């Protein structure tokens, strides 16, 4: 499994956005252009660029730009390369991407204020008891951590938000996700070294097949401008 994240703020400049747009698939171009606000366009395009970069680095046999197809619940798969699993997320000024050989989900979120009603709706009794130990500032951080773990899980399984999140426990000591009190085959870890953000990854595993102990070592920060600028045609807008 390989995990990447990148600051996509540079794409908020409309001319820079237009310059980098041709580097992604036509489907990703349409998706990015469908957004009304430039910040949203930048995040969508940035996620597509990050996917291309990740795939080119570890699966060079896949044609560029990478083409995605979507299963039910919008779970993405790489066209003609179904053995390669990929998942994308974006929030704030960041995009994130995970690729691997088994079902995988990734979610990145910026810490923000949340209501008690949302916590009660989305958390198990164990998670609510855990959150109750903290003051408000730390509680919202810990809820963001929990939320990204839940999101990464439902993206890995393809279940989407149709399931009752209050039945999904993501804070078990062994790192596995528990649903309805039963241990699943999905294992989750969280990267918390991006200021004001949490990034969680969930992957299908067996008891003997864990993610690396030093999870931070698997997360790669990527400079997308540097990665793609060498391919910009002379005379293109910058």
N, C-alpha and C positions, 0 to 999 in steps of 0.2 A: 504494500500500500504506500502511496505517495500523496503528500498533502502540500498544497501551495496556497499562499495568499498574497495579494498585491494591493497597493494603494492605487486607486483608479481616478483620483481627483484630477489628474492632468487631462482626462477626457471630458471634463466639464467645459473646457474651451471648445466652442463649436467647430472652429477650423481644425483643431487637433483631432477632434472626434471624426470629422469627415475624412481626414487623412488615414486614420487607422481602421475605418469602417470596412474597407475592401478586404482586410485580412481575416474576416470571419465569414462563415457560410451565409448564403442568401437568407436562410431561415433566421439566423441570429441577427442579421441586418434588419430584417423586417420587425423582429421582436424589439430590438433596441429603438428603432424609429417610431414604433407605435406608442412609446411613452410620450407624455406631454412635456414633462420637465427635463431639462438637460441633465440634472443630477441622476435621474432615473435612467436616462439613456446611457450615461457614462457607466453606471453600474452594470447594466445589461451587456454592453459592449465589452467592458473589462472582464466579465465572467467568460465570455466567448474567447477572448484573447488568451486568457489564462488556461482554458481548456486546450487550445491549440498548442500552447507552449508546453504544457505538461505531457500531452500525447506525443509531441515531436521529440521530447527528451527521452521518454521511456518506451515508446512504441512507434519508432520511425517508419514502420511499414504502413501505417495508416495514412491515407492521402490527406493532404491539407488543402483547404481548411476542413476541420473535422465536421462531419455531418451527424447530427443526432436524430434519432427517432424516439417516439414516446409511447410507452406502454400505458395501460389504464392507470389512473391516478397521476398521470403526467410523469411517470418514472422514466428518466432518459436512458437510452442505450445507444452505443455507437453503431451507426449503420454499417452492416456487413462485418462487424467485429464484435459480436455479442459476448464473446468471452472476456472482453475488457469492460469493466464496470467503471462508471464515472458519475459524479454528482457535483452540482454547482450551488453556490449561495452568494448573496451579496447584501450588504447593509452599510449605511453611512458612506464612508469613503473607501470601503474595502470590497473586494471580491475574493472568493475562496473556491478551491477545486480539490476534489479527491479522486484518485484513480487507483484501481486495484483489480484483483482477480475474483473477488466475491462481492456479494451484495453490500453496498456501501451508501452511507448518507452523511452529508456534511451541512452544518448550519453555523453562520456567523451572525451575531447580533450586537448592537450597541446597547450598553446599559442605560435604562431609562426608568422613569417612575411608572409603577404599575399599581393597580387597585387591589384591595383585599379580595374583591369579588372575583377578579381574574385568577388570583392565586388559588382561591377556594375551588374554582371551577376546574383548574388544570392540574392540581397537585393531589397526590395521595395523602393519606393520613400521616404517613412517615415523613413525607416531604414537608407538610405543613408544620409538623412538630420540629423538624430541623430548622425551618425558616423562623419560627417563633423565638429561637435562641438569639436572634440578632436585632440590633437597632435598625431603624428605617434605612439608613444609607447602605449598610452592609446587606440588609435583607433584600433590597432591590438588585444588588449585585449577585447574590446567591440565587435569586429567582431567575435572573438572566442566564446563569450557568445551567440551571435546571431546564429552562425553556429550550436552550440550544440542544441539550441532550435529547429531549423529547422530539424536537423537530428532526434531528439527525436520525433518530430511530424510525420515525414514520416515513422518512424519505428512503431509508435503507430497505424497509419492508414493502414500500409502495402502498401502504394503507391510507396515507393522507390524513387529513383532519376529520375524517368520518368516524374515527375511533374515539372512545372516551379517554381523554388523557389522564383523568383522575384515577384510572386503573393501571397506569404505566408508571412504575417506580424506577427512577433513573439514578438513585443515590446509594444503591447497595454497595457494601464494602468491597465485594469481589469484582466490581466494575461491569457486571452483566446487567442487562435490563430485565426487570420482572414485570409480567403482565398478568393481572388477576391473581397475583400472589405466586405465579409460576415462573420459574427461571426460563428465559428464552435463550436462543443461541446467538444473541447479538450483544456485543461488547462495546463499551463506550469510554472515550477519554476526552478531556477538555484541555484546551490550550488557553491560558489566561495571561499571556505575556504581551498582548496588544492593548495599549492603554484604553480603558473605557469599553473594551470589547471582549466577548467570549467566543471562542471557536470550538465546536464539538464535532467529533467524528464517531460514527457508529458503523461497525462492520460485523458481518456474520462470522462467528468463530466457534471453535470447539474448546473444551476445557484446557486442552494441552496446547492450543494454538493461539498465543496471546500477541497483542501488539507489543512493540519494543518497550522495555521498561522505561527508558528515557524518551517519553513521547515528544518532548520539545525538539529532540534531534530529528524527528521525521517531518517537522513542519518547515517548509522552505519559503522564505520571503522572496518575492520575485519583482524585479524592476521591468515592468512591461514595456515602458518606453524604450529602454535600452535593448530589450529582447527583439523588438520589431522595427526599430528606427533604421537599422541597417538595410531593411528591405524597402524603404520609402523611395519611390521613384524621384529622380531629379525634377525639380520644378513643381512638385506637389506642395499643397498648402501645409504650412506648419504652424 
